[in-house]
Amino acid sequence: MVEDCVNAVGVDVNTASVPLLARVSGLNGQVAQSIVNFRDKYGMFNSRAALREVPRLGEKTFGQAAGFLRVVNDDNPLDASAVHPESYPLVEKILADIQRDVKSVIGDSALLKSLHAKRYADEKFGLPTVADILKELGKPGRDPRPAFVTASFKDGVEAISDLRPDMILEGVLTNVAAFGAFVDIGVHQDGLVHISALSDQFVKDPHTVVKAEQVVKVKVLEVDPKRKRIALTMRLAENAAGSREQ
């Protein structure tokens, strides 16, 4: 899991620890230690190319790991991106064609989307590679995770005492169990949506209709402040009395 994450987002060689560097594709514990030792002795790396001076880090290892190692500097923004050094000539070819410098192109999504990947593909750099590079230039170091979505808790509802039957609130599912699901509605105490209140349809397994971290709308059915219990429903047409609104 750590290796997958590290190779998906990259590692800053000027701040990464030995255990983290060791998880980079192509590196091992000894090479990672050499990188840190070299950094401690000579100072921060100012380019990816400077990594070639690290003992134990040969050309083969550099070729495997360079695309996952990031060096943030003002001289070459590509060193902080996922573009592999072997592909720098392709970027230079594209820049020469559009007569722009790399700093002005980095992050210019509109410009990069207007370019046709086929124009720059050749025997060395296939169409998929060109397309990936154009995408990376548009958003260098992009976060591969989906957009983070959270619930909008209702103003003025901050404690169990603020809850009233039939209130409709937005919340986040914190846990799904065999008997229902727990929802954080912003009152420092999760409410329970019983399995029978998860849907208008019969639900045999809650996991088939909801999942943890899902944002949902719920209605308050019952509140017991003394026992710190909150009964909720996702059947919004249902009222606190147990009947359905017409």
N, C-alpha and C positions, 0 to 999 in steps of 0.2 A: 504493500500500500504506500509506504514511504517512497519507494523507488518510483512508483507511478506518478505520485504527486510532484516529486522533485523533477522528473523528466518532462512533466506537463507544463510547469511554470518556470523552470530554470532556477539557477542558483547564483547569487552574487558572490564571486570568488574573493572579494575584499572584505566580506563580513561573515561568510559561512564557516561553520565549525568543521572539524575533522569528521565526526560521525555523519554530518549532512553531506559533505563532499564525497564521502565514501559510497553514498547511495546513487551518485551520478553514473549514468551509463558509461562504461569504459574505465572508470576509476575503481581503485580499491583502497583499503586502509593505509597502505604504505605510501601510495601516490598522494592521497589526500593529506597525509601528514607532511609530505615534502612540500606541497603547495603552501600549507600554513607556515611551515618553517621558513620557506623562501620569503613569504609575505612579511613575517616577523623580522627577518634580517634586512631585507632591502626596501621594505615599504609596500604600499598598495600597488597593485598592477594597474598600469595605465592603458593597457590594450590586451586583447586576446592573444596577439602575437607574442607578448611578453611571457606567456605561459610556457612557450617552447624552451625557455631558459631554465625551467624547473627540473632538477635532477629526477630521474625515474619517469619523467613524462615524455615519452618518445612520440614520434610522428604518428604512429598508429593509434596510440592512446589519445593524442590530441585530436585526431580526426574523428574518433568515436565520441569524445566528450565535449568538444568545443561548442557545438550547437546548443548545449544545455548550460554552459557557463556564461555568466553575464559580467561584463565590465562596463560600469557606467562612467563615461568620460565625454568631454566636449568635442574631442577630435573626430571620433567616428561613432555616430549613434547606432550603427549596425552592431557594434560590439555589445550593446545592451539589449539586442533583439534576439529572436529565435532563428534569424538568418545565419546559416552556417558559413564560416569563412570561405569554404570552397565555392559558395554561391555569390561571393562579393563581385566577381567579374560580371556576372549576369546583371546585378544591380547597376554596376557602372555602365553596362551596355544600355540599359533602360534609361538611365540618367542622361547619357549622351544623346539618345534619340529624342528625348523631350526637352533637352537643353535646360535641365534644372540641377541643382545640387541636392545632396542627400538630406541636408537639414531642412530644406524647404519642402521636400516631398514627404518626409516622415510625418504621419498623422493627417495628411491631406487625402482623406477618404474619397472625396468627390473626384479628384484628379485620378487617383489610382483605379477607381471603379470605371473610369472612362477609357482606360487602357485595355487593349485586347491581348490576352495572354498568348494567343496563337502567334502573334507578331514576333515574340521573343523566344519561342520554343525552338529548340534545335536537337541534334543528336545527344548532346551532353545534358541539356536541361529540358526535360519533357514538359508537356502542358500542365500536368498536376503540380510539378515543382514550381513552375512560373506562377501559377495561380496562388499557391500557398505563400510565395514570397510577396506578391502584390498585396495579399490579405494581411500579412504580417507588417508590411510597411505602413499600411493604413492604420493599424492599431498595434504598435510594437509592444511586446510583453503583455498581450491581452490576457485577461483572466479567463481561463477555460470554464469556470463555474457558471451556472445559469444565474440570471439576475436574482438578487436576494429580495424576497417578498415577505413583508410582515404585516400583521394586522394593525388596523387603526383603532386603538382603544377609545372608547367614548369619553369625552371630557366630563369631568364631574363624577365619574364612576371609578373610584380608586380603592374602595374597601367594600367588604360584604354588606355593610350597613347601607351602602348607596344603591344596592340592588333592589329592584321591585319586580314582582311578577309581571310577565308579558313584555318586559323590556327586550328589544331586539339588539343584539350586540355582535361585534366582530371579534373573533378570537383565533388563537392558533392551537391546533391539536398537539398536545405534548406527549401523549401516550395512547396506544390502542390496545385494549385487552379483549378477552373473549366475551365479556359482558357489556362492553361499550367503549367509549372514548373519553379521555379527559381533555378539557379545553381551558387554556389560559385566556381569561377575558380582562386581565389587567387589575385584578383586585387582590393579588397576592395569595390566592387560593383557587386552585383549578376546580372547575365545575365538571360534573359528569353527565354525559349524554348516554343514556341507557341504550342498549342495542335495539330496543323496540322503538326508539325515538331518532334513530339515525337516518331513516328514510321513510317515505310514504309506502315503499314496497317492503315485503318481508326480507329481513337480513339474517342469514345463517351465520356468516362470518364477517365481523366488522372490518377486517382487513381488505375485504373486497370492495368497500365503498369509501373508506377513509384511510389516511396515512399520516404518520407523525410529521409535524411542521406544516401541514396543510392549513391554509387560512379559510375559515368557515364563518357563516353567520348562524347564530343560535338565538333562541328565545328562552328567557328565564321562566322556569315553571314553579320552582319552590326554593326558598332560601331559609336555612337554619343557622343563624349566626353563632349560637351557643355551641353547636356541634361542628361548625365550620363545614357545612354541607350545602352544595349548590346543585340543584337539579336543572338540567338544560335539555332543550330539544332542538333538533335540526328540522323538525317538521313545523315550519314557521306558521302554518295555518292553524296550528293547535294552540289553544290558550291555556292559561294556568289551571283552569277548572277541569281540563282534560277533554273538553269538547273541541270540535273543529269549527272555525269561523266559516260562515256561509259567503 
